[in-house]
Amino acid sequence: MKRALISVSDKTGIVEFVKGLSHLGFEITASEGTAKTLKEAGISVMTVSEITGFPEILDGRVKTLHPKIYGGILCRRDGEERELKDQGILPFDLVVCNFYPLTESNIQPASPSGGHPASRNLVERIDIGGPAMVRAAAKNYENVAVVTSPDQYEWILKEFEKNGGALSEGFRHSLAQRAFEMTRNYDSAIANRFQDLKSTDSKIQSDPPDLLAQPLGLGQSAESDDRFPNSLELRYEKITNLRYGENPQQRAAFYRDPLSKPEGGGLATAKQYQGKTLSYNNLLDFDAALNIVREFDSPAAVIIKHSNPCGVGKGENITDAYRLAHLADPISAFGGIVGLNRTCDEETAREIITTFLEGVIASGFTEDGLKIFREKKNLRVLECDIEISETRSTKHEARSIRGGLLLQESNYGEEDPVQWEIVTRREPTKKERAALNFAWKVVRHVKSNGIVLAIQNRTIGIGAGQMSRIDAVELAIRKARGVGSFTGGTVMATDGFFPFRDAIDLAAREGITAVIQPGGSIRDREVIQACIEQDIAMLFTKTRYFKH
């Protein structure tokens, strides 16, 4: 008779699964809590304590950690059964186990009334026996199948039934791989939580001197910094394979952060109503669109091409905002991605489909709006929760490089325009100030070197990704000239300082009346003097927004 060992925290579907195992002739052994659930369902089951002859102790923290359990899991079928028989131990053929979940809802912070500190609350949720049992079964996958998720139950039963109560070695190998992924992710989640606790639990906020310092191959040492873990484990779950990556010869896949909240979870939780399958490049452009429209409280729209905005507008309603975004650069808008921070209605949808576009993402759609989009069946239409604050909630950004990974703090922090410094004799007018605020929100999302020309409610020319700043200025001006966009009160924003006055001289000739920039060049005085000479108002934000 085959034997199964069951110990699960998540009991979803376990009764039906074990009934299926019993029907296939399995003898069932279970931990006390799981056994109680199974017995209440009328299933014959032996408890772990009955096998070991030893009760659960230490509030259940020690229950499966026993030679009669682990001997049964780790026994190979190459003669080791005789050794087990001498010890009165029977082998297991199947182990079913999942762990106590580590989520925000069940790891509470320290109680203000003097309860356990946050570190104790976390420690109490750490599963010991479960991961050990899963690792043991996965280590012995040639003889033992290990099941780690309710999602696998139906799949397992079908395979048993199809193969006369057996599973192929390849099948067991796949199950073992999933098991090791689960234990890796679980340990990674615990380590990350320990890292997070340093900012909330006063008893553990300081590291012993040099404890975490490690020599690096670059002739440096890893300094302890609570903002960055010394060992980085990234945990993501695959959503889907993509048709290809940036180019057809590159394979690609889309992953999500399993700890992200359903609301504000970005593209990983977006709903697609229609259109072609999302591509790698689509996802990058949709993400860029979301990041920009989240900057604005009022109705705002953006059109993205190759991860850069070609037009951004805001208005009294979302239709007006889209018209202004499209007006900024209608030629580049062809084949772009539209982002809206409001519900897309019929009127807006009608405006959008007059241009060939790859996709639209918005905070919602009316039924009439969706009906209009169905006329363009290949158009990708996505709904995503768009929270203004969510843009700034991401703590870190990661990028892979050959042989390693770069990690940095997010550059989407809140700014207070009151702190910006007026460095010229003339202050910006009220209209210029509004345009400067608008342009500064956009330029932080433009690839460096980045220049944005704007008025109060829309961009009129964007120069992105240029090797010199003067080239970016010239490109932005050429874009603005192409649609005749220069008007009174046109302003210019730059993501980095101006190294020379040439950009100011060019801007003045084109009617730019105010400039916003980080400052910090050794030639700041020269650049300021150029503004004073040509009656241009200039603000220093003292914050740089390079985007590589």
Residue pairs with C-beta under 8 A, 6 or more apart in sequence:
1 25
1 26
1 27
2 24
2 25
2 26
2 27
2 93
2 94
2 165
3 26
3 27
3 29
3 72
3 90
3 91
3 92
3 93
3 94
4 18
4 21
4 26
4 27
4 28
4 29
4 92
4 93
4 94
4 95
4 96
5 29
5 30
5 48
5 69
5 72
5 73
5 92
5 94
5 95
5 96
5 97
5 133
6 14
6 18
6 28
6 29
6 30
6 31
6 34
6 35
6 38
6 45
6 96
6 97
7 30
7 31
7 34
7 48
7 64
7 96
7 97
7 129
7 130
7 133
8 14
8 34
8 96
8 97
8 98
9 98
9 99
9 100
9 101
9 127
9 130
10 98
10 101
10 150
11 34
11 37
12 150
13 150
13 153
14 34
14 37
14 38
14 96
14 150
14 153
15 37
15 38
15 41
15 43
16 153
17 96
17 150
17 153
17 156
17 157
18 28
18 38
18 43
18 45
19 41
19 43
20 153
20 157
20 160
21 28
21 94
21 157
21 160
22 28
22 43
22 44
24 157
24 160
24 161
24 165
25 165
26 93
26 94
27 46
28 38
28 43
28 44
28 45
28 46
29 45
29 46
29 47
29 48
29 51
29 92
30 38
30 45
30 46
30 47
30 48
31 47
31 48
31 56
31 63
31 64
32 47
32 48
32 49
32 56
32 60
32 63
33 60
35 45
35 46
35 47
35 48
38 45
39 45
48 56
48 63
48 64
48 66
48 69
49 55
49 56
49 63
51 66
51 68
51 69
52 66
52 68
52 69
53 68
54 66
56 62
56 63
57 63
61 128
61 129
62 129
63 129
64 70
64 129
64 132
64 133
65 128
65 129
65 132
67 87
67 89
68 87
68 88
68 89
69 133
70 132
70 133
70 136
71 84
71 87
71 89
72 84
72 89
72 90
72 91
72 92
73 91
73 92
73 95
73 133
73 136
73 137
73 140
73 144
74 136
74 139
74 140
75 81
75 83
75 84
75 89
75 91
75 140
75 143
76 140
76 142
76 143
77 91
77 143
81 91
84 90
84 91
91 143
92 137
92 144
93 143
93 144
93 145
94 144
94 145
94 146
94 147
95 133
95 134
95 136
95 137
95 144
95 145
95 146
95 147
96 146
96 147
97 130
97 133
97 134
97 137
97 146
97 147
97 148
98 130
98 148
98 149
98 150
98 182
99 127
99 130
99 131
99 182
99 186
100 106
100 125
100 126
100 127
100 130
101 125
102 122
102 125
102 126
102 186
102 189
102 190
102 193
103 259
106 125
107 118
107 121
107 122
107 125
107 193
108 118
108 121
109 118
109 121
109 200
110 116
110 117
110 118
110 121
110 200
110 201
116 124
117 201
117 203
118 197
118 200
118 201
119 197
119 201
119 203
119 204
122 190
122 193
122 194
122 197
126 190
127 186
131 183
131 186
131 187
134 146
134 148
134 179
134 182
134 183
135 179
135 180
135 183
137 144
137 145
137 146
137 176
137 179
138 146
138 175
138 176
138 177
138 179
138 180
138 183
139 176
141 169
141 172
141 173
141 175
141 176
142 169
142 172
144 172
145 156
145 167
145 171
145 172
145 175
146 172
146 175
146 176
146 179
147 153
147 156
147 175
148 175
148 178
148 179
148 182
149 178
149 182
152 175
152 178
156 167
159 167
159 171
160 166
160 167
167 175
184 233
185 235
185 258
187 233
188 233
188 234
188 235
189 235
189 259
191 229
191 231
191 233
192 229
192 233
192 235
195 226
195 229
197 204
198 204
198 205
198 226
199 205
199 226
205 226
207 224
210 224
211 224
212 222
212 224
212 230
213 221
213 222
213 223
213 224
214 221
214 222
214 230
215 221
216 222
222 230
224 230
227 409
228 407
232 405
232 407
234 398
235 257
235 258
235 259
236 255
236 256
236 257
236 258
237 255
237 256
237 258
238 253
238 254
238 255
239 253
239 254
239 255
239 256
239 268
240 253
240 254
241 251
241 252
241 253
241 254
242 251
242 252
242 253
242 254
242 277
242 278
242 279
242 280
242 283
243 252
243 277
243 279
244 250
244 251
244 252
244 279
244 280
245 251
245 252
245 280
246 252
246 280
246 281
250 280
252 280
254 268
254 278
254 283
256 265
256 268
256 269
257 265
257 268
260 266
260 268
260 269
262 269
263 269
263 385
263 387
264 385
264 387
264 390
264 393
265 385
266 287
266 290
266 384
266 390
267 283
267 286
267 287
267 290
267 382
267 384
269 384
269 385
270 286
270 361
270 382
270 383
270 384
271 382
271 383
271 384
272 278
272 380
272 381
272 382
273 365
273 370
273 373
273 381
273 382
273 383
274 370
274 373
274 374
274 377
274 379
274 380
274 381
275 359
275 377
275 378
275 379
275 380
275 381
276 378
276 380
278 286
278 380
281 306
282 337
282 358
282 359
282 380
284 307
285 304
285 305
285 306
285 307
285 336
285 337
285 358
285 359
286 304
286 337
286 339
286 359
286 361
286 382
288 304
288 307
288 308
288 309
288 337
288 339
288 445
289 302
289 304
289 337
289 338
289 339
289 361
290 339
290 361
290 384
290 386
290 391
291 391
291 412
291 445
292 300
292 302
292 304
292 309
292 312
292 339
292 441
292 442
292 445
293 300
293 301
293 302
293 339
293 340
293 341
293 386
294 341
294 386
294 387
294 388
294 390
294 391
295 388
295 391
295 441
295 442
295 445
296 314
296 341
296 388
296 441
297 388
298 314
298 315
298 316
298 321
299 314
299 315
299 316
299 317
299 318
299 320
299 321
299 340
299 341
299 342
300 312
300 313
300 314
300 321
300 340
300 341
300 342
301 312
301 313
301 314
301 318
301 321
301 322
301 324
301 325
301 338
301 339
301 340
301 341
302 309
302 311
302 312
302 313
302 325
302 338
302 339
303 309
303 310
303 311
303 312
303 325
303 326
303 328
303 329
303 332
303 333
303 336
303 337
303 338
303 339
303 357
304 310
304 336
304 337
304 338
304 339
305 332
305 333
305 335
305 336
305 337
307 447
308 445
308 446
308 447
308 462
308 464
308 465
309 442
309 445
309 446
309 459
309 462
310 328
310 329
310 332
310 333
310 336
310 462
311 324
311 325
311 326
311 327
311 328
311 329
311 332
311 333
311 458
311 459
311 462
312 325
312 328
312 442
312 454
312 458
312 459
313 320
313 321
313 322
313 323
313 324
313 325
313 326
313 327
313 328
313 457
313 458
313 459
314 321
314 324
314 438
314 457
314 458
315 321
315 323
315 324
315 457
317 342
318 340
318 341
318 342
318 343
318 344
318 345
318 348
318 362
319 345
319 347
319 348
319 351
321 340
321 342
322 338
322 340
322 348
322 351
322 352
323 351
324 457
324 458
325 338
325 458
325 459
326 333
326 351
326 355
327 458
327 483
327 485
328 458
328 459
328 460
328 461
328 462
328 479
328 483
328 485
329 459
329 461
329 462
329 479
329 482
329 483
330 355
330 483
331 482
332 479
333 355
333 357
334 355
334 356
334 357
335 356
335 357
335 358
336 357
336 358
337 357
337 358
337 359
337 360
337 361
338 352
338 357
338 359
338 360
338 361
339 360
339 361
339 362
340 348
340 360
340 361
340 362
340 363
341 362
341 363
341 386
342 362
342 363
342 364
343 362
343 363
343 364
343 365
343 366
343 369
344 352
344 360
344 362
344 364
344 365
344 366
344 369
345 366
345 368
345 369
346 366
346 368
346 369
346 371
346 372
348 369
349 365
349 368
349 369
349 370
349 372
349 373
350 372
352 360
352 373
353 372
353 373
353 375
353 376
353 379
357 379
358 379
358 380
359 379
359 380
359 381
359 382
360 373
360 379
360 380
360 381
360 382
361 382
361 383
361 384
362 382
362 383
362 384
362 386
363 383
363 384
363 385
363 386
364 383
365 373
365 381
365 383
370 381
373 379
373 381
391 412
392 410
392 412
392 413
392 414
394 410
394 412
395 409
395 410
396 407
396 408
396 409
396 410
397 407
397 408
397 409
397 410
397 411
398 405
398 406
398 407
399 405
399 406
400 406
411 444
411 545
411 547
412 444
415 440
415 541
415 543
417 433
417 437
419 542
420 516
420 539
420 540
420 541
420 542
421 519
421 539
421 540
421 542
422 428
422 537
422 538
422 539
423 519
423 524
423 528
423 531
423 538
423 539
423 540
424 528
424 531
424 532
424 536
424 537
424 538
425 532
426 532
426 535
426 536
426 537
427 537
428 436
428 491
428 514
428 537
428 539
429 489
429 514
429 537
431 456
431 489
432 489
432 491
432 513
432 514
432 537
433 514
434 456
435 454
435 455
435 456
435 489
435 490
435 491
435 514
436 491
436 493
436 514
436 516
436 539
438 454
438 455
438 456
438 457
438 458
439 452
439 453
439 454
439 459
439 491
439 492
439 493
439 516
440 493
440 516
440 541
442 452
442 454
442 459
442 462
442 493
443 450
443 451
443 452
443 493
443 494
443 495
443 545
444 495
444 545
444 547
445 547
446 452
446 462
446 464
446 495
446 547
447 464
447 465
447 547
447 548
448 465
448 495
448 496
448 546
448 547
448 548
449 463
449 465
449 466
449 467
449 468
449 469
449 471
449 472
449 494
449 495
449 496
450 462
450 463
450 464
450 465
450 472
450 494
450 495
450 545
450 547
451 461
451 462
451 463
451 464
451 469
451 472
451 473
451 475
451 476
451 492
451 493
451 494
451 495
452 459
452 461
452 462
452 476
452 492
452 493
452 494
453 459
453 460
453 461
453 462
453 476
453 477
453 479
453 480
453 485
453 490
453 491
453 492
453 512
454 460
454 490
454 491
454 493
455 487
455 489
455 490
455 491
456 489
460 479
460 480
460 483
460 485
460 486
460 487
460 490
461 475
461 476
461 477
461 478
461 479
461 480
461 481
461 485
462 475
462 476
462 479
463 471
463 472
463 473
463 474
463 475
463 476
463 477
463 479
464 472
464 475
465 472
466 472
466 475
469 494
469 496
469 498
469 499
469 503
470 500
470 502
470 503
470 506
472 494
473 492
473 503
473 506
473 507
474 506
476 492
477 506
477 507
477 510
480 486
480 490
480 510
486 510
486 511
488 511
488 513
489 513
489 514
490 511
490 512
490 513
491 512
491 513
491 514
491 515
491 516
492 507
492 512
492 514
492 515
492 516
493 515
493 516
493 517
494 503
494 515
494 516
494 517
494 518
495 518
495 544
495 545
495 546
495 547
496 517
496 518
496 544
496 545
496 546
497 517
497 518
497 519
497 520
497 521
497 524
497 527
497 544
498 504
498 517
498 521
498 523
498 527
499 521
499 523
500 523
500 526
500 527
501 523
501 526
501 527
501 529
501 530
504 515
504 527
504 530
504 531
504 534
504 536
505 530
505 534
507 515
507 536
508 530
508 534
508 536
512 536
513 535
513 536
513 537
514 536
514 537
514 538
514 539
515 531
515 536
515 537
515 538
515 539
516 538
516 539
516 541
517 538
517 539
517 540
517 541
518 540
518 541
518 542
518 543
518 544
518 545
519 540
519 541
519 542
520 542
520 544
521 527
527 538
528 538
530 536
531 537
531 538
